[in-house]
């Protein structure tokens, strides 16, 4: 998942409920990084068109959208 990728939360994601993002809402990855300690998951910052930016969420909570899936 690279910077600039279009993503949405995985269905049923607890993180999606915590951030109060509507199901199926697409966002744009603005940063991708790893924590300095080994073994911690990759993190992403994602900006949604609703004005909400999700900071430091696990990348595994998202699925990348292909151009065919964008609505």
MODELLER restraints for C-alpha pairs under 7 A, 6 or more apart:
rsr = mdl.restraints
at = mdl.atoms
rsr.add(forms.Gaussian(group=physical.xy_distance, feature=features.Distance(at['CA:1:A'], at['CA:64:A']), mean=6.90, stdev=0.5))
rsr.add(forms.Gaussian(group=physical.xy_distance, feature=features.Distance(at['CA:2:A'], at['CA:32:A']), mean=6.76, stdev=0.5))
rsr.add(forms.Gaussian(group=physical.xy_distance, feature=features.Distance(at['CA:3:A'], at['CA:29:A']), mean=5.10, stdev=0.5))
rsr.add(forms.Gaussian(group=physical.xy_distance, feature=features.Distance(at['CA:3:A'], at['CA:30:A']), mean=5.36, stdev=0.5))
rsr.add(forms.Gaussian(group=physical.xy_distance, feature=features.Distance(at['CA:3:A'], at['CA:31:A']), mean=5.50, stdev=0.5))
rsr.add(forms.Gaussian(group=physical.xy_distance, feature=features.Distance(at['CA:3:A'], at['CA:32:A']), mean=6.43, stdev=0.5))
rsr.add(forms.Gaussian(group=physical.xy_distance, feature=features.Distance(at['CA:4:A'], at['CA:28:A']), mean=5.78, stdev=0.5))
rsr.add(forms.Gaussian(group=physical.xy_distance, feature=features.Distance(at['CA:4:A'], at['CA:29:A']), mean=5.14, stdev=0.5))
rsr.add(forms.Gaussian(group=physical.xy_distance, feature=features.Distance(at['CA:4:A'], at['CA:30:A']), mean=6.13, stdev=0.5))
rsr.add(forms.Gaussian(group=physical.xy_distance, feature=features.Distance(at['CA:5:A'], at['CA:28:A']), mean=5.75, stdev=0.5))
rsr.add(forms.Gaussian(group=physical.xy_distance, feature=features.Distance(at['CA:5:A'], at['CA:29:A']), mean=5.42, stdev=0.5))
rsr.add(forms.Gaussian(group=physical.xy_distance, feature=features.Distance(at['CA:5:A'], at['CA:64:A']), mean=6.78, stdev=0.5))
rsr.add(forms.Gaussian(group=physical.xy_distance, feature=features.Distance(at['CA:6:A'], at['CA:26:A']), mean=6.41, stdev=0.5))
rsr.add(forms.Gaussian(group=physical.xy_distance, feature=features.Distance(at['CA:6:A'], at['CA:27:A']), mean=5.61, stdev=0.5))
rsr.add(forms.Gaussian(group=physical.xy_distance, feature=features.Distance(at['CA:6:A'], at['CA:28:A']), mean=4.76, stdev=0.5))
rsr.add(forms.Gaussian(group=physical.xy_distance, feature=features.Distance(at['CA:6:A'], at['CA:29:A']), mean=6.51, stdev=0.5))
rsr.add(forms.Gaussian(group=physical.xy_distance, feature=features.Distance(at['CA:6:A'], at['CA:64:A']), mean=5.95, stdev=0.5))
rsr.add(forms.Gaussian(group=physical.xy_distance, feature=features.Distance(at['CA:6:A'], at['CA:65:A']), mean=5.51, stdev=0.5))
rsr.add(forms.Gaussian(group=physical.xy_distance, feature=features.Distance(at['CA:7:A'], at['CA:26:A']), mean=5.46, stdev=0.5))
rsr.add(forms.Gaussian(group=physical.xy_distance, feature=features.Distance(at['CA:7:A'], at['CA:27:A']), mean=5.32, stdev=0.5))
rsr.add(forms.Gaussian(group=physical.xy_distance, feature=features.Distance(at['CA:7:A'], at['CA:28:A']), mean=6.22, stdev=0.5))
rsr.add(forms.Gaussian(group=physical.xy_distance, feature=features.Distance(at['CA:7:A'], at['CA:62:A']), mean=6.18, stdev=0.5))
rsr.add(forms.Gaussian(group=physical.xy_distance, feature=features.Distance(at['CA:7:A'], at['CA:63:A']), mean=5.52, stdev=0.5))
rsr.add(forms.Gaussian(group=physical.xy_distance, feature=features.Distance(at['CA:7:A'], at['CA:64:A']), mean=4.37, stdev=0.5))
rsr.add(forms.Gaussian(group=physical.xy_distance, feature=features.Distance(at['CA:7:A'], at['CA:65:A']), mean=5.29, stdev=0.5))
rsr.add(forms.Gaussian(group=physical.xy_distance, feature=features.Distance(at['CA:8:A'], at['CA:24:A']), mean=6.04, stdev=0.5))
rsr.add(forms.Gaussian(group=physical.xy_distance, feature=features.Distance(at['CA:8:A'], at['CA:25:A']), mean=5.93, stdev=0.5))
rsr.add(forms.Gaussian(group=physical.xy_distance, feature=features.Distance(at['CA:8:A'], at['CA:26:A']), mean=4.73, stdev=0.5))
rsr.add(forms.Gaussian(group=physical.xy_distance, feature=features.Distance(at['CA:8:A'], at['CA:27:A']), mean=6.07, stdev=0.5))
rsr.add(forms.Gaussian(group=physical.xy_distance, feature=features.Distance(at['CA:8:A'], at['CA:62:A']), mean=5.47, stdev=0.5))
rsr.add(forms.Gaussian(group=physical.xy_distance, feature=features.Distance(at['CA:8:A'], at['CA:63:A']), mean=5.65, stdev=0.5))
rsr.add(forms.Gaussian(group=physical.xy_distance, feature=features.Distance(at['CA:8:A'], at['CA:64:A']), mean=6.70, stdev=0.5))
rsr.add(forms.Gaussian(group=physical.xy_distance, feature=features.Distance(at['CA:9:A'], at['CA:16:A']), mean=6.14, stdev=0.5))
rsr.add(forms.Gaussian(group=physical.xy_distance, feature=features.Distance(at['CA:9:A'], at['CA:61:A']), mean=5.78, stdev=0.5))
rsr.add(forms.Gaussian(group=physical.xy_distance, feature=features.Distance(at['CA:9:A'], at['CA:62:A']), mean=4.31, stdev=0.5))
rsr.add(forms.Gaussian(group=physical.xy_distance, feature=features.Distance(at['CA:9:A'], at['CA:63:A']), mean=6.16, stdev=0.5))
rsr.add(forms.Gaussian(group=physical.xy_distance, feature=features.Distance(at['CA:10:A'], at['CA:61:A']), mean=5.81, stdev=0.5))
rsr.add(forms.Gaussian(group=physical.xy_distance, feature=features.Distance(at['CA:10:A'], at['CA:62:A']), mean=5.20, stdev=0.5))
rsr.add(forms.Gaussian(group=physical.xy_distance, feature=features.Distance(at['CA:10:A'], at['CA:63:A']), mean=5.83, stdev=0.5))
rsr.add(forms.Gaussian(group=physical.xy_distance, feature=features.Distance(at['CA:13:A'], at['CA:61:A']), mean=6.52, stdev=0.5))
rsr.add(forms.Gaussian(group=physical.xy_distance, feature=features.Distance(at['CA:26:A'], at['CA:48:A']), mean=6.57, stdev=0.5))
rsr.add(forms.Gaussian(group=physical.xy_distance, feature=features.Distance(at['CA:27:A'], at['CA:46:A']), mean=5.95, stdev=0.5))
rsr.add(forms.Gaussian(group=physical.xy_distance, feature=features.Distance(at['CA:27:A'], at['CA:47:A']), mean=5.38, stdev=0.5))
rsr.add(forms.Gaussian(group=physical.xy_distance, feature=features.Distance(at['CA:27:A'], at['CA:48:A']), mean=4.30, stdev=0.5))
rsr.add(forms.Gaussian(group=physical.xy_distance, feature=features.Distance(at['CA:27:A'], at['CA:49:A']), mean=6.73, stdev=0.5))
rsr.add(forms.Gaussian(group=physical.xy_distance, feature=features.Distance(at['CA:28:A'], at['CA:46:A']), mean=5.37, stdev=0.5))
rsr.add(forms.Gaussian(group=physical.xy_distance, feature=features.Distance(at['CA:28:A'], at['CA:47:A']), mean=5.25, stdev=0.5))
rsr.add(forms.Gaussian(group=physical.xy_distance, feature=features.Distance(at['CA:28:A'], at['CA:48:A']), mean=6.47, stdev=0.5))
rsr.add(forms.Gaussian(group=physical.xy_distance, feature=features.Distance(at['CA:29:A'], at['CA:44:A']), mean=6.71, stdev=0.5))
rsr.add(forms.Gaussian(group=physical.xy_distance, feature=features.Distance(at['CA:29:A'], at['CA:45:A']), mean=5.90, stdev=0.5))
rsr.add(forms.Gaussian(group=physical.xy_distance, feature=features.Distance(at['CA:29:A'], at['CA:46:A']), mean=4.43, stdev=0.5))
rsr.add(forms.Gaussian(group=physical.xy_distance, feature=features.Distance(at['CA:29:A'], at['CA:47:A']), mean=6.48, stdev=0.5))
rsr.add(forms.Gaussian(group=physical.xy_distance, feature=features.Distance(at['CA:30:A'], at['CA:45:A']), mean=5.59, stdev=0.5))
rsr.add(forms.Gaussian(group=physical.xy_distance, feature=features.Distance(at['CA:30:A'], at['CA:46:A']), mean=5.62, stdev=0.5))
rsr.add(forms.Gaussian(group=physical.xy_distance, feature=features.Distance(at['CA:30:A'], at['CA:47:A']), mean=6.69, stdev=0.5))
rsr.add(forms.Gaussian(group=physical.xy_distance, feature=features.Distance(at['CA:31:A'], at['CA:44:A']), mean=5.55, stdev=0.5))
rsr.add(forms.Gaussian(group=physical.xy_distance, feature=features.Distance(at['CA:31:A'], at['CA:45:A']), mean=5.15, stdev=0.5))
rsr.add(forms.Gaussian(group=physical.xy_distance, feature=features.Distance(at['CA:32:A'], at['CA:43:A']), mean=5.83, stdev=0.5))
rsr.add(forms.Gaussian(group=physical.xy_distance, feature=features.Distance(at['CA:32:A'], at['CA:44:A']), mean=4.46, stdev=0.5))
rsr.add(forms.Gaussian(group=physical.xy_distance, feature=features.Distance(at['CA:32:A'], at['CA:45:A']), mean=6.61, stdev=0.5))
rsr.add(forms.Gaussian(group=physical.xy_distance, feature=features.Distance(at['CA:33:A'], at['CA:42:A']), mean=5.85, stdev=0.5))
rsr.add(forms.Gaussian(group=physical.xy_distance, feature=features.Distance(at['CA:33:A'], at['CA:43:A']), mean=5.37, stdev=0.5))
rsr.add(forms.Gaussian(group=physical.xy_distance, feature=features.Distance(at['CA:33:A'], at['CA:44:A']), mean=6.37, stdev=0.5))
rsr.add(forms.Gaussian(group=physical.xy_distance, feature=features.Distance(at['CA:34:A'], at['CA:41:A']), mean=6.67, stdev=0.5))
rsr.add(forms.Gaussian(group=physical.xy_distance, feature=features.Distance(at['CA:34:A'], at['CA:42:A']), mean=4.63, stdev=0.5))
rsr.add(forms.Gaussian(group=physical.xy_distance, feature=features.Distance(at['CA:34:A'], at['CA:43:A']), mean=5.88, stdev=0.5))
rsr.add(forms.Gaussian(group=physical.xy_distance, feature=features.Distance(at['CA:41:A'], at['CA:58:A']), mean=6.28, stdev=0.5))
rsr.add(forms.Gaussian(group=physical.xy_distance, feature=features.Distance(at['CA:42:A'], at['CA:58:A']), mean=5.97, stdev=0.5))
rsr.add(forms.Gaussian(group=physical.xy_distance, feature=features.Distance(at['CA:42:A'], at['CA:59:A']), mean=5.71, stdev=0.5))
rsr.add(forms.Gaussian(group=physical.xy_distance, feature=features.Distance(at['CA:43:A'], at['CA:56:A']), mean=5.22, stdev=0.5))
rsr.add(forms.Gaussian(group=physical.xy_distance, feature=features.Distance(at['CA:43:A'], at['CA:57:A']), mean=5.35, stdev=0.5))
rsr.add(forms.Gaussian(group=physical.xy_distance, feature=features.Distance(at['CA:43:A'], at['CA:58:A']), mean=4.53, stdev=0.5))
rsr.add(forms.Gaussian(group=physical.xy_distance, feature=features.Distance(at['CA:43:A'], at['CA:59:A']), mean=5.11, stdev=0.5))
rsr.add(forms.Gaussian(group=physical.xy_distance, feature=features.Distance(at['CA:44:A'], at['CA:55:A']), mean=6.83, stdev=0.5))
rsr.add(forms.Gaussian(group=physical.xy_distance, feature=features.Distance(at['CA:44:A'], at['CA:56:A']), mean=5.26, stdev=0.5))
rsr.add(forms.Gaussian(group=physical.xy_distance, feature=features.Distance(at['CA:44:A'], at['CA:57:A']), mean=5.56, stdev=0.5))
rsr.add(forms.Gaussian(group=physical.xy_distance, feature=features.Distance(at['CA:44:A'], at['CA:58:A']), mean=6.35, stdev=0.5))
rsr.add(forms.Gaussian(group=physical.xy_distance, feature=features.Distance(at['CA:44:A'], at['CA:59:A']), mean=5.62, stdev=0.5))
rsr.add(forms.Gaussian(group=physical.xy_distance, feature=features.Distance(at['CA:45:A'], at['CA:54:A']), mean=5.49, stdev=0.5))
rsr.add(forms.Gaussian(group=physical.xy_distance, feature=features.Distance(at['CA:45:A'], at['CA:55:A']), mean=4.53, stdev=0.5))
rsr.add(forms.Gaussian(group=physical.xy_distance, feature=features.Distance(at['CA:45:A'], at['CA:56:A']), mean=5.39, stdev=0.5))
rsr.add(forms.Gaussian(group=physical.xy_distance, feature=features.Distance(at['CA:45:A'], at['CA:57:A']), mean=6.63, stdev=0.5))
rsr.add(forms.Gaussian(group=physical.xy_distance, feature=features.Distance(at['CA:46:A'], at['CA:53:A']), mean=5.61, stdev=0.5))
rsr.add(forms.Gaussian(group=physical.xy_distance, feature=features.Distance(at['CA:46:A'], at['CA:54:A']), mean=5.10, stdev=0.5))
rsr.add(forms.Gaussian(group=physical.xy_distance, feature=features.Distance(at['CA:46:A'], at['CA:55:A']), mean=6.69, stdev=0.5))
rsr.add(forms.Gaussian(group=physical.xy_distance, feature=features.Distance(at['CA:47:A'], at['CA:53:A']), mean=4.32, stdev=0.5))
rsr.add(forms.Gaussian(group=physical.xy_distance, feature=features.Distance(at['CA:47:A'], at['CA:54:A']), mean=6.35, stdev=0.5))
